[in-house]
Amino acid sequence: MTIKWFKHGKWPRWLVGLHHYTIGSFILLVLTGVALYLPIVHTALIRYLPIIYDVHILLGLIFAITLIVPFLRILPAGRRIWRFDWVMPLLVGAPIVITGIMLWGVTLFPTTARSRAFTWHGWLTILLGAWILVHAFYKALGIRPKANGVAGRIDPDRRMFLRWTGAGVLGAVAVTVIDPGSLLSRLLPQQSGGVGRQTLASKGIQRFGAYYTVVSGYPKMSLADYRLQVTGDVANPMTLKWADVQAIPKYNETKDFHCVTGWSVPNVKWQGIHISQLMKLVKPREDVKYVNFYSFDGQYSESLKLSEALDSTVLLAYHMDGQPLLQEQGYPLRLVVPKMYGYKSIKWLNRVEFSAQPITGYWEHYGYPNEAYFRTGI
């Protein structure tokens, strides 16, 4: 090995700069991705999440472009390259970009594939991050492998570029179709402070990508103490005990669940009651145009147009996948709006208000759209 401190061989200055942009955009991608996903960071940065989401998408585009541009300039010139310096970014970076596009395109890809893409988007990011750390360590020390070794210099051509890129693309297809992520999930230990993957799987309950709360911890409520207030512009306001809620005829819906941050869960089986059943009990007045919802966490609130709330797929749900809701899922009662992003499906529900006026929901207060139907991007 030879020592060349912080050198990039015969690279032109523009290419060195582009190389730095690639690494820089990836680091920022990781940071913004953590902010969008990790619950403790997600909660702390709630008011900035719409901006962070847009920045994350922009950085993803920059990262994809910076992976490709060097090859368009280097290959025609016939320059020799270090094998691993180019194989790893393409082999791992290509599926990161593809799975990211799948997460962004809510309406463009099957939910099952998007769910797997979410899992592998994270694992591949960790893998590429580890490679960048190793790469940076070697660069900082100026260490170069043997020119004729397995990691040595090679003469690139377009076919080689296509093979590496194609391998990355096929890898992305494999992880979203074959689902090797399920094997990794079974190998992971149960998480402390929550319900582990193995426990959920044994009960037939699907695990969500994350369980968010807008307060510190998950609110608790016993069934004995639970009350559902149904109020507002109604002729007969009511306060229902849990037994009263259970006495209302139940309905079942099997729908995909989509979080605005990118992850999805396919074919979630919900059981609960319809808003129309509450209307029969309390008899809203003619001027009612909205249904407002409140959580017993004291912070979370949401609002739907009456026509939206009366959609046949909308439920006040207390069972998921045949089991009572988990505490982190909104136990004992939550709203489920399958045709909209998950932030509209308020958890820990304890009050339903029929009104002539909407309220500004918790997430809408921070810039999220009230009309949260699925589209590509927020």
N, C-alpha and C positions, 0 to 999 in steps of 0.2 A: 504493500500500500504506500501511496505517496501523500504528502501533506501539502495542501493548497488552501490557505485560510480564506474562507468565505468567497471562494472563486467559483465561477460557473463556466469554466473552460473558455470556449470561443463564442459564447452566446453574445449576440448584440444587446445593446443596452435596453432596447424596447422589450426584448424577450425576458430579460432579467426582471424588469418592472412588471411584466405580465405575470411572471411566475410568483412574484410577491403578492399581486392582486388575487391570484388563485388561492394562495394560502390564507391571505387576509379575509377574503370573502367566505372561505370555509369556516374560519374561526368565528366570524360574526354570525354565520348560519347556525353554528352550534349554540351560541349564546342566545340568539333569538328563538331558536327551537326549544331550548330549555325554559325560557320565559313563557312560551306558549303552552308547554306541556306539564312541567313539574308543578304540582299543586301549590306548594309553599311559595314559589316564585310567581306563579300565575295569579294567586290571590293578592300578593303585594303590589303587582303591577297592573291591576285590573283596568285602571283608567287609561293605560297606554297600550293595551292589547290590540285594538284595531290598527294602530300605527305599526306596532311590532309585527303584526301579521303581514301587512303590505310590504314592510322592509324585508321580511323573511322571503317572500316571493321574489322580490327584486334581486336579492342576493343570490337566490337559487339560479336565476337567469344569468347573472354575471358569472357565477361559478361554472355553469354549463358552457358558456361562451369561452371562458379562459382555458377550459380543458381542450377545446377543439382548435382554437386559433393557432397555437404553436405548430401543430402538425401541418396546417395549411401553408405555413411559411418555411418550416424546416425541411419537410420531405422533398419538395422540388429541388432544394439546394443540395441534397445528398449528404447532409451533415451526419456524423456519427453521434449516437446518443447512448446514455447509460440506460441499460435495459429496465431496471426496477424503478428508476426515476419517472418512467413513462408508463410502464405496465400497470403499476399499482393505482395511480390516479385514474386511468381509464377503466381498469378492470373493476374497481370498487366505486369510482366516481360516477360512472355511467349508470349503474343500477340505483345509486342514490338519487340522481337526477330523475330517472324514470319513475321510481316509487314516489318521489316528491310531486311529480306531475299527476300521478294517480290520486294522491291525497288532495290536491288542488281541484281536480276535476270531479266533483261530487256526482254530477249527473252524467258523466261520460264513461264511468267504469263500474262493473258489478261491485256491490257492497262487500261481498266475500273477498274478492281480490283486493279491494282497498283496505280491508281490515288486516290482511296479511302484509300488504305493502307498508302499513303503518309500523308493524312490528319490525320488519326488516329495514325500514328506513333508519330506525334507531340503531340497530345492530351494525349495519354497514357504516353508519356515521362514526360509531365507536372504533370500528376497524380502521377506517381511513385516518381518524384522528390519531390512533396509535402509530400508524405508519408515518404520519407527518412528524410526530415527536421523534421517532427514530431517524427520519430523514434530516430533521433540523439538528439533531445531535451530531450526526456525521458531518453535516455541512459546517457546523460551528467549529469542529475540530479539524476541518479540512481534510478529512479522511476520504480516500478514493479506493474502491475495490480494484482488484487486478483487472487489467484491460481485457484479458482473455478468459476471465472467470465467468461463473454463472450470472453474476450481476454486472459484468463488464460492458464494454462498448459494443454496439451493433450497428450495422448499416440498415437504417429503416427504409421501408418502401410503403406505398399506399396499401398493398395487400396486408402487410403486417399491421398497419394502423387499423384496417377494417377487421382483421382477426381479433385484435385486442378489444376494439369497440364492440364487435359482435358477441364476444364472450361475455362482456359486461351486460349487454342487452339480454342475452339468453339467461344469464344469472338472475336478472330481474324478473323475467318471465317464470323461471323455475320457482323462485321463492314465493311468488304470488299465486301460482297454480298448484304446485305440489305441497306447499305449506310445511316446510321443515321447521317453521317456528313453533308448531304444536309440540314437537319433540323437546325443544328447548324449554317450553313452558312447563312440561312435566318434570324436567330436571331441576327447575328453580325451587328453592325452599319457600315455605309459607312466610308471608310478611307479618311482622309484629305490628300490633295496633290495628289490624284490618283482617279481612278474610282472605286466606291464601288461595293461590290458583288451584291447588289440589283439592281443597275443601269445596270450592265452587264447582269444580268439574265433577266431583263425586255426587253433588246434588243436581247436576244438570243445569247449573246456572252459568250463563256466559259472563265473562269478565269484561268490564268496560276498560277503555284505554286509560282513564283516570277518573277519580272521584273528586269533584271540585266543591268547595264551600266558600261562601263569601264572609264567613266569620271564623273565629278561632275554633277549630274542631268541628265535629259533626253534632248537630243538636239532638237531644234525646227527649223522648216523650213516651210514657207508658200508655198502654191501651186504656187503662182505667182512668187516666187523667185526660185522655185525648178528647177534644171537642172540635167539631167542624161548624163554624159559623157561616150561615148563608144569609146575606143581608143585602142592603142597598135599596133601590127603587122597586120594592116588592110589596105585595099585599100581605104576605104572611112570613116575615123573617123567622128563621129557625136556628137553633143550636142543636146539632146532632151528636149524640154519643157514638162510640165506636159500634155498638150493637145496632144502632139505627142505620149507620152507613152500610153495615153488613146485610141488613134486612132488605136493602134496595136491590132489585134484580141485577145480576152481574153480566158483563159482556166480555168477550175475548177479542183481542186484536194481535196479529203477528205482523210486525213491521220492522224495517231497518231503522237503526238509530244513528244519527249523524251529529257529531260535535263540530262546531264552527272552526275549531283549531285543526281539524283534519282527520281525526280517527273516526271509525265507524264500526258498528256492531250489527251483523246481519240477523234477520229473523228472530227478533226479540219477542217473546210471548208475554203480552200484558193482559191482566185481568182487573176489571174495575167497573165503574159506573159512568154513564153518560151525563153530560151537563143538562140535557133535555129532561132527565129524570128529576134533577133538582128543581128545574123550572116548574114542573108539574106540582111540586110541593109548595113552593114559595110564591108562584104566580107573579112574575115580573110585570111592571106596567108597560104601556105601549111605547113610551119614549126611551126604553132601554135599548142601547145600541152596542154596549160593550160588556164584557165580563172581566173583572179585575181579580187577581189572585194574590194571596199574601202567605208568607211562610212564618212559622213560629220561631225561626231564627232571629226575627226582629228586623231583618235587612232586606231579604229577597222578596221581590214583588214582580208581577208580570201582568200584562193586559192583552186580551184578544178581542177582535170584533165579535159580535154575537154570532154572525154567520160562520166565522172561523171556529168558534168554540162549539158550535153545533155540528161540525163535521163528524161524520159517523166514525172516523178513526180516533177522535180525541177522547181520552178517558181520564177520569180521576182513578188512578191505578193503585192497588195495594198488593198485587202479586206480580212477580216477574219470573218467567220460566217455571211456573208452577209452584213457586215458593214465596212466602212473604218478603217484602222488600228488605234489603239490607239497610242498616242504619245509614250508611254512606250513600245509599240509593234514594233516600227520602222517606224512610220508615216513619210513620206507618202509611202515609198517603202522599201521592205526588200527582202532578199534572203530566200527561203525556200527549205531545202534539207531534205525531210522526212525520207530518209533511213539512215541518220547520226544523231549524237547527236546535240542538239540545238545550240551549240557554232559555228557550221559551217554555221548556218543560219543568216548571218550578218544583222544587223538592220541599219536603216537610210542610205540606199544605195544611193550613188550619182556618182559612177564611176565603170564601167566594163571594164577591160583591157584584151584583147586577147594577149597571149604571148607565146614564145617558152620556157620560164623559169617560174617556180613558184616563188611566194614570200613566206616568212615565216610569216604566219598569227599571229595575236595578241596572241591568246591562245596557238598556237604551240610554240611561243617564250618562253612560260613559261612551256613547257614540255608536253602539250597535243598532242596526235597523230594527224597527218595530215589525215590519213585514219580513220575516226571517225565512221565507221559502228558499229552498236550495237553489244555488247557482254556483258557477265557477268563481270562487273567491268570495270574500265577505262583502 
